[in-house]
Structure formats: C-alpha cells, structure tokens
Amino acid sequence: MAEGKKHWIEDAVQKPGSLSAAAKRAGKTTAEYTDEHADDAGRTGRRARLAAMLLGLAKKTEKGKK
C-alpha cells in the first residue's frame, strides 16, 4: 500500500463538524441531512456522500466486532 493512500480519510475530512453544523442549522439529524443532500452537486454533496460512506464503514466495523 502506498504511503500517500494509507490515511486517506484524514485528508478527506478538511473541516470536521461542518456537515453536522449544517444539519443542526437545518433542524435535522446528520443522517437525515446526508440522505437529503447526497445527490447535490458541489461541496455539500461531496460532504454528504463522504459522511454516508463513513457511516456505512462504522456499521460494518461494529458488526465485525460482535
């Protein structure tokens, strides 16, 4: 595995908490906001798609531990 690709998630999240803050301003949970904006173009869509993927990774990890 190349060294540059080893910690790609750390580089992908440039402004931690920005999606959560946007969801809070909209009065929704992060998951609801992510589902609603996953098809959007631009930065909001990219953040929503990344969040959906990371939430999916967390669920897979929890299943593996049980």
SVG drawing of the C-alpha trace seen along z (x, -y; Angstrom):
<svg xmlns="http://www.w3.org/2000/svg" viewBox="-35 -27 40 38">
<polyline fill="none" stroke="black" stroke-width="0.4" points="0.0,0.0 1.4,-3.4 2.2,-5.7 0.1,-8.5 -3.0,-6.4 -2.7,-4.9 -4.5,-7.6 -6.8,-9.0 -9.8,-9.6 -7.8,-12.1 -7.1,-14.1 -10.7,-13.7 -12.2,-15.5 -10.9,-19.0 -13.4,-20.8 -14.6,-18.4 -18.0,-19.2 -19.1,-21.3 -21.8,-18.8 -23.0,-18.4 -23.3,-22.2 -25.2,-22.5 -27.6,-19.7 -28.2,-21.4 -29.0,-24.7 -31.5,-22.8 -33.0,-21.2 -32.2,-17.7 -30.0,-14.8 -26.8,-14.2 -28.2,-11.1 -31.4,-12.8 -29.3,-15.7 -26.9,-13.3 -29.7,-11.3 -31.4,-14.6 -28.2,-16.1 -26.3,-13.1 -27.3,-13.9 -26.4,-17.6 -23.6,-18.9 -20.7,-20.8 -19.2,-20.8 -22.4,-19.9 -23.0,-16.8 -19.4,-15.7 -19.6,-16.1 -22.9,-14.2 -21.6,-11.3 -18.5,-11.0 -20.5,-11.1 -22.8,-8.3 -19.8,-6.2 -18.1,-6.8 -21.4,-5.9 -21.5,-2.7 -17.9,-1.9 -18.8,-2.4 -21.8,0.0 -19.6,2.7 -17.0,2.3 -19.5,2.8 -20.9,5.9 -17.5,7.4 -16.8,6.9 -19.9,8.8"/>
</svg>
